[in-house]
Amino acid sequence: MISNWSKAFLLLLESEGGYVNNPSDPGGRTNLGVTQSTWENWVGHPVKDMRGLTPEIVAPLYRQKYWDACKCDLLPTGLDYMVFDFAVNAGVGRSTKTLQSAVGTAPDGDIGKKTLQAIMTCSKGQLIDKFSVAKESFYRSLPTFAVFGNGWLNRVAAVKLHALDMIG
């Protein structure tokens, strides 16, 4: 597939926004969607100021830890963005397993030959719909849904629209 990385990354940043430190968010201090603990693990040392992160600085982390980890370059355009976005928000394993469940393959968390073959036989629009429904269900199951639910559901809808637009 042709890499959709740059466009997906820019759309992700629109969803993630800037610096936040909401006491209700178990992620803690976050900037550009990167939690402080994730950033400290990435750079290998404690970080005092999360406000200094820029898109250019965080791009390699997002590329390696989420896009590449989900094998998004092997996925159809639109679906690559959805899987990437959900990986950032809910974890690589959850995102890949959600995709596998949507296409009817064993949800083992590894996008391999069987999953890719199943994806190629699916209607991309129907797959985007199924993936979106599964994401919404996951968010509704979270204990913090009352606080963040509207934002998550708005994000599901926006990501779905962008993904459908990408597939034409």
MIFI-309603 format. One record per residue: residue in three letters; z, y, x of N, C-alpha, C, O, CB in turn. Coordinates in Angstrom, 3 decimals. Glycine has a CB too. Layout:
BEGIN
('ALA',(Z,Y,X),(Z,Y,X),(Z,Y,X),(Z,Y,X),(Z,Y,X))
...
***
This chain:
BEGIN
('MET',(0.000,-1.186,0.829),(0.000,0.000,0.000),(0.000,1.265,0.884),(0.429,1.242,2.037),(1.222,-0.010,-0.949))
('ILE',(-0.473,2.311,0.325),(-0.419,3.595,1.015),(0.994,4.140,0.853),(1.548,4.141,-0.246),(-1.493,4.601,0.453))
('SER',(1.565,4.598,1.947),(2.947,5.061,1.896),(3.093,6.316,1.036),(2.349,7.288,1.167),(3.458,5.334,3.303))
('ASN',(4.061,6.246,0.176),(4.396,7.337,-0.728),(5.704,7.990,-0.268),(6.342,8.724,-1.021),(4.517,6.825,-2.194))
('TRP',(6.088,7.712,0.974),(7.377,8.129,1.512),(7.632,9.625,1.357),(8.660,10.019,0.806),(7.465,7.753,2.964))
('SER',(6.726,10.452,1.827),(6.975,11.903,1.843),(7.215,12.458,0.442),(8.145,13.235,0.224),(5.796,12.632,2.488))
('LYS',(6.373,12.057,-0.501),(6.536,12.546,-1.870),(7.832,12.021,-2.480),(8.562,12.766,-3.134),(5.334,12.132,-2.737))
('ALA',(8.120,10.724,-2.263),(9.338,10.128,-2.808),(10.584,10.798,-2.224),(11.558,11.040,-2.937),(9.365,8.617,-2.524))
('PHE',(10.547,11.090,-0.946),(11.689,11.735,-0.297),(11.938,13.125,-0.878),(13.084,13.483,-1.150),(11.460,11.830,1.219))
('LEU',(10.889,13.903,-1.068),(11.048,15.243,-1.640),(11.589,15.185,-3.070),(12.442,15.987,-3.448),(9.711,15.989,-1.620))
('LEU',(11.090,14.236,-3.858),(11.601,14.083,-5.224),(13.060,13.645,-5.223),(13.850,14.101,-6.050),(10.753,13.071,-6.001))
('LEU',(13.414,12.769,-4.304),(14.802,12.337,-4.194),(15.715,13.520,-3.905),(16.778,13.656,-4.510),(14.949,11.276,-3.101))
('LEU',(15.297,14.369,-2.983),(16.125,15.531,-2.638),(16.309,16.458,-3.832),(17.366,17.070,-3.986),(15.500,16.304,-1.473))
('GLU',(15.289,16.565,-4.679),(15.435,17.368,-5.902),(16.536,16.789,-6.787),(17.320,17.534,-7.375),(14.098,17.427,-6.683))
('SER',(16.593,15.468,-6.881),(17.621,14.815,-7.701),(19.003,14.928,-7.083),(19.993,15.099,-7.795),(17.277,13.353,-7.907))
('GLU',(19.075,14.835,-5.779),(20.366,14.800,-5.103),(21.008,16.171,-4.939),(22.233,16.284,-4.975),(20.209,14.169,-3.765))
('GLY',(20.216,17.196,-4.763),(20.772,18.539,-4.634),(21.426,18.786,-3.288),(21.149,18.090,-2.311),(21.770,18.782,-5.720))
('GLY',(22.293,19.781,-3.249),(22.931,20.215,-2.011),(24.343,19.697,-1.854),(24.672,18.585,-2.267),(22.942,21.702,-1.941))
('TYR',(25.165,20.526,-1.251),(26.539,20.138,-0.923),(27.403,20.071,-2.172),(27.389,20.987,-2.994),(27.148,21.120,0.081))
('VAL',(28.167,18.969,-2.317),(29.153,18.837,-3.390),(30.385,18.111,-2.860),(30.305,17.301,-1.936),(28.552,18.079,-4.609))
('ASN',(31.505,18.417,-3.460),(32.746,17.719,-3.154),(33.552,17.624,-4.444),(34.601,18.251,-4.590),(33.557,18.450,-2.024))
('ASN',(33.038,16.828,-5.373),(33.644,16.675,-6.691),(34.773,15.648,-6.598),(34.529,14.509,-6.200),(32.582,16.242,-7.752))
('PRO',(36.001,16.026,-6.955),(37.123,15.088,-6.867),(36.960,13.857,-7.772),(37.619,12.841,-7.548),(38.406,15.805,-7.221))
('SER',(36.106,13.935,-8.773),(35.870,12.782,-9.652),(34.843,11.810,-9.079),(34.674,10.703,-9.590),(35.408,13.257,-11.017))
('ASP',(34.169,12.225,-8.030),(33.113,11.391,-7.431),(33.708,10.532,-6.328),(34.211,11.062,-5.337),(31.955,12.267,-6.869))
('PRO',(33.659,9.197,-6.486),(34.222,8.332,-5.447),(33.488,8.443,-4.109),(34.001,7.985,-3.087),(34.196,6.899,-5.914))
('GLY',(32.299,9.043,-4.103),(31.551,9.231,-2.859),(32.116,10.321,-1.961),(31.807,10.373,-0.770),(30.128,9.550,-3.174))
('GLY',(32.943,11.193,-2.530),(33.540,12.271,-1.736),(32.525,13.337,-1.344),(31.542,13.576,-2.045),(34.180,11.701,-0.490))
('ARG',(32.791,13.970,-0.205),(31.909,15.048,0.266),(30.506,14.503,0.498),(30.310,13.482,1.157),(32.461,15.688,1.569))
('THR',(29.531,15.225,-0.071),(28.146,14.785,-0.046),(27.239,15.995,0.149),(27.505,17.076,-0.378),(27.782,14.025,-1.345))
('ASN',(26.174,15.802,0.904),(25.161,16.833,1.030),(23.799,16.160,1.061),(23.580,15.197,1.797),(25.391,17.701,2.301))
('LEU',(22.890,16.683,0.251),(21.548,16.130,0.122),(21.588,14.654,-0.262),(20.689,13.885,0.079),(20.776,16.311,1.424))
('GLY',(22.645,14.274,-0.977),(22.795,12.898,-1.422),(23.433,11.969,-0.413),(23.650,10.795,-0.714),(21.485,12.366,-1.790))
('VAL',(23.737,12.452,0.760),(24.334,11.630,1.819),(25.847,11.836,1.790),(26.332,12.957,1.950),(23.742,11.996,3.231))
('THR',(26.584,10.754,1.587),(28.038,10.868,1.612),(28.518,11.015,3.051),(27.837,10.623,4.000),(28.698,9.640,0.940))
('GLN',(29.693,11.584,3.182),(30.241,11.790,4.518),(30.400,10.456,5.262),(30.084,10.372,6.448),(31.594,12.516,4.431))
('SER',(30.886,9.419,4.576),(31.073,8.134,5.261),(29.737,7.538,5.701),(29.647,6.961,6.785),(31.810,7.144,4.346))
('THR',(28.707,7.671,4.879),(27.383,7.173,5.264),(26.864,7.938,6.478),(26.317,7.347,7.410),(26.387,7.297,4.086))
('TRP',(27.042,9.247,6.457),(26.562,10.064,7.573),(27.323,9.744,8.860),(26.722,9.631,9.928),(26.698,11.556,7.239))
('GLU',(28.632,9.599,8.757),(29.430,9.287,9.940),(29.062,7.922,10.516),(29.027,7.752,11.735),(30.919,9.327,9.600))
('ASN',(28.789,6.955,9.652),(28.320,5.653,10.140),(26.973,5.778,10.831),(26.722,5.119,11.840),(28.221,4.653,8.987))
('TRP',(26.109,6.623,10.289),(24.764,6.811,10.848),(24.829,7.463,12.231),(24.161,7.021,13.166),(23.904,7.670,9.899))
('VAL',(25.643,8.525,12.350),(25.699,9.253,13.628),(26.709,8.669,14.605),(26.671,8.976,15.797),(26.036,10.702,13.377))
('GLY',(27.612,7.827,14.107),(28.543,7.139,14.986),(29.774,7.911,15.409),(30.422,7.566,16.398),(27.840,6.732,16.169))
('HIS',(30.101,8.961,14.660),(31.305,9.732,14.967),(31.725,10.544,13.746),(30.919,10.770,12.844),(31.068,10.663,16.184))
('PRO',(32.994,10.987,13.714),(33.451,11.818,12.590),(32.667,13.135,12.518),(32.235,13.682,13.532),(34.962,12.112,12.723))
('VAL',(32.502,13.614,11.300),(31.771,14.860,11.056),(32.677,15.795,10.274),(33.231,15.419,9.241),(30.431,14.600,10.283))
('LYS',(32.824,17.012,10.771),(33.679,17.988,10.093),(32.927,18.777,9.033),(33.483,19.094,7.982),(34.280,18.940,11.102))
('ASP',(31.659,19.099,9.304),(30.915,19.966,8.397),(29.681,19.262,7.845),(28.677,19.114,8.542),(30.510,21.252,9.109))
('MET',(29.761,18.837,6.609),(28.621,18.207,5.941),(27.595,19.241,5.470),(26.466,18.889,5.128),(29.103,17.376,4.752))
('ARG',(27.988,20.502,5.455),(27.091,21.546,4.940),(25.894,21.796,5.850),(24.902,22.388,5.421),(27.857,22.839,4.754))
('GLY',(25.977,21.356,7.087),(24.898,21.620,8.037),(23.717,20.667,7.955),(22.739,20.834,8.683),(25.439,21.579,9.402))
('LEU',(23.791,19.665,7.076),(22.683,18.716,6.970),(21.449,19.399,6.380),(21.552,20.248,5.494),(23.089,17.502,6.106))
('THR',(20.298,19.012,6.887),(19.020,19.524,6.393),(18.137,18.329,6.040),(18.397,17.211,6.486),(18.322,20.451,7.455))
('PRO',(17.099,18.560,5.245),(16.184,17.455,4.943),(15.627,16.786,6.204),(15.495,15.563,6.253),(15.036,17.960,4.090))
('GLU',(15.306,17.581,7.210),(14.746,17.017,8.442),(15.751,16.119,9.160),(15.384,15.106,9.755),(14.294,18.137,9.377))
('ILE',(17.011,16.506,9.096),(18.054,15.728,9.773),(18.317,14.410,9.048),(18.502,13.380,9.697),(19.352,16.544,9.869))
('VAL',(18.338,14.423,7.715),(18.687,13.219,6.959),(17.489,12.297,6.700),(17.679,11.140,6.325),(19.307,13.614,5.642))
('ALA',(16.278,12.785,6.893),(15.090,11.970,6.598),(15.094,10.618,7.311),(14.818,9.606,6.666),(13.841,12.731,6.983))
('PRO',(15.397,10.550,8.617),(15.387,9.230,9.272),(16.388,8.241,8.664),(16.097,7.049,8.569),(15.685,9.394,10.749))
('LEU',(17.559,8.725,8.255),(18.536,7.861,7.604),(17.959,7.301,6.309),(18.002,6.094,6.073),(19.842,8.628,7.327))
('TYR',(17.423,8.180,5.474),(16.848,7.742,4.209),(15.690,6.774,4.431),(15.560,5.779,3.718),(16.376,8.944,3.398))
('ARG',(14.867,7.063,5.405),(13.710,6.207,5.669),(14.162,4.794,6.076),(13.702,3.804,5.509),(12.823,6.828,6.777))
('GLN',(15.043,4.715,7.038),(15.451,3.409,7.563),(16.387,2.655,6.622),(16.158,1.484,6.318),(16.124,3.585,8.903))
('LYS',(17.443,3.329,6.161),(18.502,2.649,5.402),(18.151,2.353,3.942),(18.773,1.496,3.315),(19.741,3.479,5.438))
('TYR',(17.161,3.057,3.408),(16.836,2.867,1.998),(15.362,2.497,1.790),(15.066,1.431,1.251),(17.167,4.130,1.216))
('TRP',(14.452,3.354,2.205),(13.023,3.095,1.995),(12.585,1.819,2.706),(12.031,0.916,2.078),(12.185,4.283,2.489))
('ASP',(12.831,1.741,4.008),(12.418,0.558,4.763),(13.227,-0.671,4.357),(12.680,-1.771,4.282),(12.568,0.810,6.265))
('ALA',(14.516,-0.499,4.096),(15.364,-1.631,3.708),(14.893,-2.271,2.405),(15.067,-3.472,2.202),(16.816,-1.178,3.564))
('CYS',(14.295,-1.469,1.520),(13.764,-1.984,0.257),(12.291,-2.369,0.349),(11.683,-2.762,-0.646),(13.948,-0.955,-0.834))
('LYS',(11.723,-2.256,1.540),(10.309,-2.589,1.771),(9.389,-1.801,0.841),(8.422,-2.337,0.300),(10.077,-4.094,1.578))
('CYS',(9.708,-0.532,0.668),(8.961,0.304,-0.275),(7.495,0.483,0.113),(6.654,0.704,-0.759),(9.617,1.657,-0.385))
('ASP',(7.174,0.391,1.405),(5.768,0.503,1.792),(4.930,-0.654,1.254),(3.703,-0.558,1.222),(5.649,0.561,3.305))
('LEU',(5.565,-1.737,0.834),(4.849,-2.884,0.282),(4.720,-2.815,-1.234),(4.005,-3.616,-1.835),(5.547,-4.164,0.674))
('LEU',(5.407,-1.867,-1.848),(5.425,-1.762,-3.306),(4.356,-0.797,-3.804),(3.948,0.115,-3.086),(6.802,-1.309,-3.788))
('PRO',(3.905,-1.005,-5.041),(2.936,-0.067,-5.618),(3.530,1.342,-5.727),(4.731,1.515,-5.934),(2.479,-0.558,-7.006))
('THR',(2.667,2.324,-5.585),(3.071,3.717,-5.733),(3.701,3.905,-7.115),(3.208,3.385,-8.116),(1.853,4.677,-5.538))
('GLY',(4.768,4.636,-7.144),(5.548,4.853,-8.373),(6.732,3.917,-8.397),(7.877,4.351,-8.520),(4.677,4.645,-9.632))
('LEU',(6.455,2.632,-8.279),(7.542,1.663,-8.215),(8.315,1.826,-6.907),(9.534,1.658,-6.871),(6.998,0.225,-8.347))
('ASP',(7.593,2.155,-5.833),(8.260,2.391,-4.546),(9.286,3.507,-4.676),(10.407,3.392,-4.179),(7.228,2.742,-3.452))
('TYR',(8.902,4.575,-5.339),(9.801,5.707,-5.544),(11.020,5.314,-6.377),(12.145,5.688,-6.048),(9.056,6.855,-6.219))
('MET',(10.798,4.558,-7.459),(11.908,4.155,-8.327),(12.915,3.283,-7.580),(14.124,3.482,-7.699),(11.378,3.404,-9.551))
('VAL',(12.418,2.331,-6.821),(13.287,1.417,-6.075),(14.066,2.197,-5.019),(15.265,1.982,-4.842),(12.459,0.278,-5.412))
('PHE',(13.393,3.093,-4.326),(14.026,3.940,-3.310),(15.121,4.804,-3.938),(16.246,4.835,-3.440),(12.971,4.834,-2.615))
('ASP',(14.803,5.495,-5.014),(15.761,6.382,-5.666),(16.999,5.613,-6.119),(18.122,6.077,-5.921),(15.109,7.084,-6.860))
('PHE',(16.804,4.445,-6.724),(17.940,3.666,-7.209),(18.746,3.096,-6.038),(19.967,2.968,-6.129),(17.458,2.528,-8.128))
('ALA',(18.074,2.760,-4.953),(18.777,2.268,-3.760),(19.723,3.333,-3.226),(20.857,3.030,-2.856),(17.771,1.852,-2.664))
('VAL',(19.264,4.567,-3.186),(20.100,5.659,-2.690),(21.299,5.857,-3.612),(22.415,6.085,-3.145),(19.284,6.968,-2.576))
('ASN',(21.072,5.771,-4.891),(22.120,6.067,-5.856),(23.050,4.893,-6.159),(24.210,5.098,-6.517),(21.501,6.531,-7.119))
('ALA',(22.546,3.660,-6.016),(23.347,2.500,-6.432),(23.399,1.378,-5.391),(24.072,0.370,-5.605),(22.797,1.949,-7.720))
('GLY',(22.704,1.543,-4.278),(22.724,0.542,-3.219),(21.430,-0.240,-3.115),(20.770,-0.515,-4.117),(23.857,-0.403,-3.437))
('VAL',(21.083,-0.590,-1.904),(19.848,-1.327,-1.636),(19.853,-2.676,-2.365),(18.874,-3.036,-3.017),(19.667,-1.540,-0.117))
('GLY',(20.951,-3.411,-2.251),(21.024,-4.726,-2.893),(20.849,-4.657,-4.390),(20.111,-5.454,-4.970),(22.334,-5.382,-2.580))
('ARG',(21.520,-3.709,-5.025),(21.411,-3.571,-6.475),(19.979,-3.186,-6.873),(19.447,-3.698,-7.858),(22.416,-2.516,-6.994))
('SER',(19.371,-2.297,-6.115),(18.023,-1.859,-6.443),(17.023,-3.004,-6.319),(16.205,-3.213,-7.214),(17.610,-0.703,-5.542))
('THR',(17.084,-3.742,-5.218),(16.115,-4.830,-5.029),(16.360,-5.954,-6.036),(15.402,-6.542,-6.537),(16.195,-5.383,-3.588))
('LYS',(17.606,-6.258,-6.337),(17.900,-7.300,-7.321),(17.477,-6.874,-8.727),(17.027,-7.702,-9.519),(19.394,-7.639,-7.303))
('THR',(17.620,-5.606,-9.030),(17.173,-5.096,-10.326),(15.669,-5.232,-10.455),(15.164,-5.619,-11.508),(17.591,-3.631,-10.509))
('LEU',(14.955,-4.916,-9.389),(13.498,-5.086,-9.387),(13.138,-6.549,-9.574),(12.267,-6.878,-10.380),(12.885,-4.551,-8.079))
('GLN',(13.799,-7.428,-8.839),(13.494,-8.852,-8.946),(13.761,-9.379,-10.346),(12.972,-10.166,-10.869),(14.307,-9.642,-7.935))
('SER',(14.845,-8.963,-10.954),(15.136,-9.380,-12.328),(14.067,-8.870,-13.284),(13.667,-9.572,-14.213),(16.520,-8.874,-12.765))
('ALA',(13.609,-7.650,-13.052),(12.589,-7.060,-13.924),(11.265,-7.820,-13.861),(10.533,-7.872,-14.850),(12.361,-5.603,-13.545))
('VAL',(10.952,-8.413,-12.701),(9.687,-9.152,-12.572),(9.863,-10.657,-12.772),(8.890,-11.410,-12.729),(9.072,-8.893,-11.205))
('GLY',(11.115,-11.094,-12.992),(11.358,-12.492,-13.286),(11.476,-13.412,-12.088),(11.274,-14.619,-12.213),(10.298,-12.979,-14.135))
('THR',(11.803,-12.853,-10.918),(12.044,-13.701,-9.756),(13.541,-13.771,-9.489),(14.319,-12.982,-10.025),(11.288,-13.168,-8.510))
('ALA',(13.929,-14.723,-8.656),(15.343,-14.892,-8.341),(15.869,-13.625,-7.667),(15.310,-13.180,-6.665),(15.562,-16.131,-7.430))
('PRO',(16.938,-13.043,-8.209),(17.480,-11.806,-7.633),(18.338,-12.080,-6.390),(19.567,-12.122,-6.457),(18.312,-11.060,-8.682))
('ASP',(17.655,-12.264,-5.261),(18.363,-12.565,-4.013),(18.513,-11.339,-3.112),(19.142,-11.420,-2.057),(17.635,-13.660,-3.258))
('GLY',(17.942,-10.207,-3.521),(18.077,-8.978,-2.744),(17.065,-8.811,-1.634),(17.124,-7.832,-0.891),(19.420,-8.913,-2.166))
('ASP',(16.131,-9.753,-1.502),(15.109,-9.656,-0.452),(13.736,-9.616,-1.104),(13.328,-10.562,-1.778),(15.209,-10.850,0.551))
('ILE',(13.038,-8.526,-0.901),(11.698,-8.394,-1.460),(10.760,-9.203,-0.562),(10.330,-8.738,0.494),(11.250,-6.875,-1.558))
('GLY',(10.460,-10.395,-0.998),(9.600,-11.283,-0.222),(8.303,-11.586,-0.937),(7.917,-10.901,-1.883),(10.320,-12.568,0.087))
('LYS',(7.642,-12.622,-0.468),(6.313,-12.989,-0.965),(6.295,-13.255,-2.477),(5.395,-12.789,-3.177),(5.816,-14.220,-0.227))
('LYS',(7.281,-13.998,-2.978),(7.304,-14.320,-4.411),(7.504,-13.071,-5.261),(6.847,-12.897,-6.287),(8.413,-15.335,-4.712))
('THR',(8.404,-12.214,-4.833),(8.637,-10.978,-5.581),(7.381,-10.108,-5.570),(6.979,-9.578,-6.606),(9.835,-10.200,-4.989))
('LEU',(6.766,-9.964,-4.402),(5.557,-9.142,-4.306),(4.426,-9.710,-5.165),(3.695,-8.952,-5.803),(5.101,-9.036,-2.846))
('GLN',(4.277,-11.038,-5.186),(3.251,-11.655,-6.037),(3.539,-11.384,-7.510),(2.628,-11.075,-8.278),(3.177,-13.175,-5.783))
('ALA',(4.803,-11.500,-7.902),(5.175,-11.244,-9.292),(4.911,-9.790,-9.669),(4.441,-9.510,-10.772),(6.651,-11.590,-9.523))
('ILE',(5.209,-8.868,-8.765),(4.968,-7.446,-9.023),(3.489,-7.199,-9.289),(3.131,-6.444,-10.193),(5.447,-6.587,-7.835))
('MET',(2.632,-7.839,-8.496),(1.190,-7.600,-8.620),(0.617,-8.117,-9.935),(-0.458,-7.684,-10.352),(0.461,-8.248,-7.465))
('THR',(1.321,-9.039,-10.595),(0.811,-9.571,-11.862),(1.361,-8.815,-13.073),(0.920,-9.044,-14.199),(1.156,-11.049,-11.980))
('CYS',(2.308,-7.931,-12.848),(2.939,-7.179,-13.942),(2.183,-5.894,-14.246),(1.528,-5.314,-13.380),(4.393,-6.853,-13.596))
('SER',(2.290,-5.473,-15.483),(1.842,-4.134,-15.848),(2.801,-3.155,-15.190),(4.014,-3.244,-15.384),(1.792,-3.937,-17.415))
('LYS',(2.267,-2.225,-14.417),(3.141,-1.276,-13.705),(3.924,-0.406,-14.689),(5.094,-0.108,-14.450),(2.309,-0.380,-12.758))
('GLY',(3.308,-0.006,-15.769),(4.000,0.800,-16.773),(5.144,0.037,-17.414),(6.235,0.582,-17.584),(3.027,1.260,-17.843))
('GLN',(4.905,-1.229,-17.774),(5.964,-2.039,-18.377),(7.078,-2.313,-17.370),(8.253,-2.343,-17.735),(5.391,-3.364,-18.906))
('LEU',(6.713,-2.510,-16.113),(7.717,-2.751,-15.078),(8.588,-1.512,-14.868),(9.803,-1.624,-14.703),(7.041,-3.155,-13.757))
('ILE',(7.975,-0.348,-14.875),(8.731,0.904,-14.762),(9.680,1.055,-15.950),(10.819,1.491,-15.782),(7.770,2.120,-14.683))
('ASP',(9.219,0.699,-17.140),(10.078,0.745,-18.328),(11.268,-0.207,-18.186),(12.407,0.191,-18.429),(9.267,0.391,-19.587))
('LYS',(11.016,-1.453,-17.797),(12.086,-2.446,-17.652),(13.093,-2.021,-16.587),(14.303,-2.147,-16.775),(11.496,-3.820,-17.297))
('PHE',(12.586,-1.521,-15.480),(13.458,-1.081,-14.397),(14.334,0.080,-14.871),(15.524,0.132,-14.557),(12.625,-0.666,-13.160))
('SER',(13.752,0.996,-15.614),(14.505,2.151,-16.129),(15.594,1.716,-17.098),(16.706,2.242,-17.050),(13.561,3.139,-16.820))
('VAL',(15.296,0.779,-17.965),(16.293,0.273,-18.923),(17.446,-0.388,-18.165),(18.610,-0.196,-18.516),(15.645,-0.741,-19.920))
('ALA',(17.129,-1.156,-17.140),(18.168,-1.819,-16.348),(19.041,-0.794,-15.615),(20.257,-0.961,-15.532),(17.530,-2.791,-15.336))
('LYS',(18.421,0.262,-15.086),(19.195,1.317,-14.422),(20.152,1.979,-15.406),(21.326,2.188,-15.102),(18.256,2.372,-13.801))
('GLU',(19.639,2.304,-16.578),(20.470,2.956,-17.592),(21.653,2.063,-17.969),(22.776,2.545,-18.115),(19.632,3.293,-18.847))
('SER',(21.404,0.783,-18.122),(22.464,-0.160,-18.449),(23.532,-0.189,-17.355),(24.729,-0.211,-17.643),(21.882,-1.560,-18.659))
('PHE',(23.090,-0.190,-16.110),(24.028,-0.177,-14.993),(24.903,1.075,-15.041),(26.126,0.977,-14.942),(23.274,-0.250,-13.654))
('TYR',(24.295,2.235,-15.192),(25.065,3.479,-15.214),(26.071,3.504,-16.360),(27.200,3.966,-16.190),(24.127,4.673,-15.325))
('ARG',(25.664,3.009,-17.520),(26.564,2.990,-18.677),(27.772,2.081,-18.436),(28.813,2.251,-19.071),(25.807,2.530,-19.928))
('SER',(27.638,1.129,-17.534),(28.733,0.197,-17.257),(29.774,0.768,-16.288),(30.842,0.180,-16.119),(28.174,-1.091,-16.695))
('LEU',(29.481,1.884,-15.665),(30.380,2.431,-14.652),(31.562,3.174,-15.270),(31.410,3.835,-16.297),(29.616,3.361,-13.731))
('PRO',(32.733,3.070,-14.654),(33.915,3.749,-15.195),(33.808,5.276,-15.169),(34.519,5.956,-15.908),(35.137,3.324,-14.422))
('THR',(32.933,5.817,-14.331),(32.768,7.273,-14.252),(31.621,7.779,-15.134),(31.188,8.924,-15.003),(32.522,7.689,-12.806))
('PHE',(31.132,6.911,-16.036),(30.022,7.319,-16.895),(30.378,8.545,-17.737),(29.531,9.412,-17.951),(29.612,6.166,-17.805))
('ALA',(31.603,8.625,-18.211),(32.004,9.768,-19.047),(31.861,11.089,-18.295),(31.592,12.123,-18.906),(33.454,9.598,-19.524))
('VAL',(32.036,11.063,-16.994),(31.959,12.278,-16.182),(30.518,12.560,-15.744),(30.042,13.691,-15.844),(32.871,12.153,-14.950))
('PHE',(29.834,11.529,-15.260),(28.516,11.724,-14.635),(27.348,11.165,-15.444),(26.193,11.302,-15.041),(28.510,11.090,-13.280))
('GLY',(27.639,10.540,-16.574),(26.619,9.831,-17.341),(25.412,10.648,-17.738),(24.280,10.188,-17.584),(27.221,9.289,-18.547))
('ASN',(25.623,11.849,-18.245),(24.471,12.661,-18.662),(23.540,12.942,-17.488),(22.319,12.888,-17.630),(24.943,13.985,-19.282))
('GLY',(24.114,13.237,-16.345),(23.296,13.473,-15.150),(22.527,12.233,-14.740),(21.347,12.313,-14.398),(24.168,13.937,-13.997))
('TRP',(23.191,11.083,-14.772),(22.511,9.840,-14.403),(21.378,9.520,-15.371),(20.291,9.130,-14.945),(23.507,8.681,-14.364))
('LEU',(21.621,9.679,-16.654),(20.580,9.381,-17.635),(19.418,10.361,-17.516),(18.260,9.976,-17.676),(21.156,9.418,-19.052))
('ASN',(19.722,11.617,-17.238),(18.643,12.589,-17.001),(17.822,12.195,-15.769),(16.600,12.336,-15.748),(19.226,14.017,-16.819))
('ARG',(18.519,11.699,-14.748),(17.829,11.270,-13.531),(16.945,10.056,-13.821),(15.809,10.000,-13.352),(18.847,10.939,-12.415))
('VAL',(17.445,9.092,-14.582),(16.633,7.925,-14.946),(15.351,8.390,-15.636),(14.261,7.918,-15.313),(17.433,6.955,-15.872))
('ALA',(15.484,9.306,-16.573),(14.319,9.798,-17.317),(13.346,10.540,-16.403),(12.134,10.348,-16.497),(14.767,10.720,-18.460))
('ALA',(13.871,11.383,-15.523),(13.004,12.151,-14.617),(12.282,11.234,-13.627),(11.088,11.397,-13.376),(13.831,13.202,-13.852))
('VAL',(13.008,10.282,-13.076),(12.400,9.353,-12.112),(11.317,8.536,-12.815),(10.243,8.312,-12.258),(13.481,8.408,-11.481))
('LYS',(11.598,8.100,-14.020),(10.614,7.338,-14.775),(9.336,8.146,-14.996),(8.232,7.635,-14.809),(11.200,6.904,-16.115))
('LEU',(9.491,9.412,-15.395),(8.323,10.261,-15.603),(7.509,10.443,-14.330),(6.281,10.362,-14.349),(8.750,11.610,-16.130))
('HIS',(8.208,10.691,-13.221),(7.509,10.837,-11.937),(6.794,9.554,-11.552),(5.656,9.592,-11.084),(8.490,11.235,-10.831))
('ALA',(7.455,8.416,-11.747),(6.856,7.125,-11.399),(5.613,6.848,-12.244),(4.591,6.396,-11.730),(7.880,5.995,-11.582))
('LEU',(5.712,7.120,-13.537),(4.552,6.924,-14.407),(3.411,7.849,-14.027),(2.244,7.460,-14.080),(4.935,7.147,-15.862))
('ASP',(3.748,9.077,-13.642),(2.729,10.016,-13.188),(2.052,9.512,-11.907),(0.848,9.687,-11.723),(3.350,11.403,-12.953))
('MET',(2.831,8.894,-11.039),(2.269,8.387,-9.776),(1.297,7.232,-9.994),(0.342,7.074,-9.234),(3.390,7.937,-8.850))
('ILE',(1.536,6.423,-11.030),(0.625,5.305,-11.265),(-0.591,5.732,-12.076),(-1.533,4.959,-12.249),(1.352,4.175,-11.978))
('GLY',(-0.566,6.975,-12.577),(-1.713,7.498,-13.295),(-1.605,7.150,-14.732),(-2.482,7.503,-15.520),(-3.007,6.978,-12.727))
***
